[in-house]
Amino acid sequence: MNERFNIESAGESILNGGRLVEISAEVPAGRTFDAGDANAVVAGARLPGGAGVKGRRSLLVEGSLQGEAQGRCRIEVDGDVVVTGGVAHADLTGRSIRIGGDARECRQI
């Protein structure tokens, strides 16, 4: 099966999975956005090093997560994590984690 198809399908599932919160502004470094009981999508926003997202459902990042060695991105959701691009210097928690690009210096927590 084509891996690209799996990422797109997983992303569509989150977008069509009920209540959705869009994170369209930059989450400041050192801060965490709480999506609560909604799926979240990061579209056109940047998650700088030290920023994070948490929630009780799933997260779709349309793009990449680019943390830094001294300021890792932190994702903590109860549902699925889908990142269409690459991930660097990030700590990730989720039921399943799918990354469409390269993964460097990442930890599943």
C-alpha positions as CSV (number, residue, x, y, z in Angstrom):
1,M,0.0,0.0,0.0
2,N,1.3,3.5,-0.8
3,E,2.4,5.3,2.4
4,R,1.4,8.7,1.0
5,F,-2.1,7.4,0.7
6,N,-2.1,6.3,4.3
7,I,-1.1,9.8,5.5
8,E,-3.8,11.5,3.4
9,S,-6.4,9.0,4.5
10,A,-5.5,9.4,8.2
11,G,-5.6,13.2,7.8
12,E,-9.0,13.1,6.2
13,S,-10.3,11.0,9.0
14,I,-9.3,13.7,11.5
15,L,-10.8,16.5,9.4
16,N,-14.1,14.6,9.1
17,G,-14.1,13.2,12.6
18,G,-16.5,15.7,14.3
19,R,-15.7,18.8,16.3
20,L,-12.5,20.5,14.9
21,V,-10.3,23.3,16.2
22,E,-8.0,25.0,13.8
23,I,-4.7,26.4,15.1
24,S,-4.0,29.1,12.5
25,A,-1.8,31.5,14.5
26,E,1.7,30.8,15.8
27,V,1.8,29.1,19.2
28,P,4.4,31.0,21.2
29,A,7.5,29.1,22.2
30,G,7.1,27.6,25.6
31,R,3.3,27.6,25.4
32,T,0.9,24.7,24.9
33,F,-2.4,25.0,23.0
34,D,-5.1,22.9,24.6
35,A,-7.6,21.5,22.0
36,G,-9.8,20.0,24.8
37,D,-12.3,17.5,23.5
38,A,-12.0,18.4,19.8
39,N,-9.7,17.2,17.0
40,A,-7.1,19.8,16.2
41,V,-5.5,20.8,12.9
42,V,-2.4,22.9,12.5
43,A,-2.8,24.6,9.1
44,G,-0.7,27.6,8.1
45,A,0.6,28.0,11.7
46,R,4.0,27.3,13.0
47,L,4.9,25.3,16.1
48,P,8.3,26.7,17.1
49,G,10.7,24.9,19.5
50,G,9.2,24.6,22.9
51,A,5.6,24.9,21.7
52,G,3.1,22.2,22.1
53,V,-0.4,20.9,21.5
54,K,-2.5,18.7,23.8
55,G,-6.0,17.3,23.7
56,R,-8.3,14.4,24.3
57,R,-8.8,13.6,20.6
58,S,-6.5,13.6,17.4
59,L,-4.1,16.1,15.9
60,L,-3.3,16.7,12.2
61,V,-0.3,18.9,11.3
62,E,-0.4,19.9,7.7
63,G,3.3,20.5,7.3
64,S,6.2,19.9,9.6
65,L,7.1,20.1,13.3
66,Q,10.5,21.7,13.7
67,G,11.6,21.9,17.3
68,E,15.1,22.6,18.4
69,A,17.6,20.6,20.5
70,Q,17.1,23.0,23.5
71,G,13.3,23.6,22.8
72,R,11.5,20.4,21.7
73,C,8.0,20.5,20.3
74,R,5.6,18.5,22.6
75,I,2.5,16.8,21.3
76,E,0.2,15.0,23.8
77,V,-3.1,13.7,22.5
78,D,-5.2,10.7,23.3
79,G,-6.1,10.0,19.7
80,D,-4.0,9.8,16.5
81,V,-1.1,12.1,15.6
82,V,-0.7,12.7,11.8
83,V,2.1,15.0,10.5
84,T,2.1,15.3,6.7
85,G,5.7,16.6,6.6
86,G,8.8,15.8,8.7
87,V,9.4,16.0,12.4
88,A,12.6,17.1,14.2
89,H,13.3,17.5,17.9
90,A,9.8,16.5,19.2
91,D,8.2,14.5,21.9
92,L,5.0,12.7,20.8
93,T,2.2,10.9,22.6
94,G,-0.8,9.4,20.8
95,R,-2.7,6.3,20.1
96,S,-0.9,6.1,16.7
97,I,1.7,8.4,15.2
98,R,2.1,8.8,11.4
99,I,4.8,11.0,9.9
100,G,4.9,11.7,6.2
101,G,8.5,12.8,6.0
102,D,11.7,12.3,7.8
103,A,11.8,11.9,11.6
104,R,14.9,13.1,13.4
105,E,15.6,13.3,17.1
106,C,12.0,12.3,18.1
107,R,10.7,10.4,21.1
108,Q,7.5,8.6,21.7
109,I,6.5,9.4,25.3
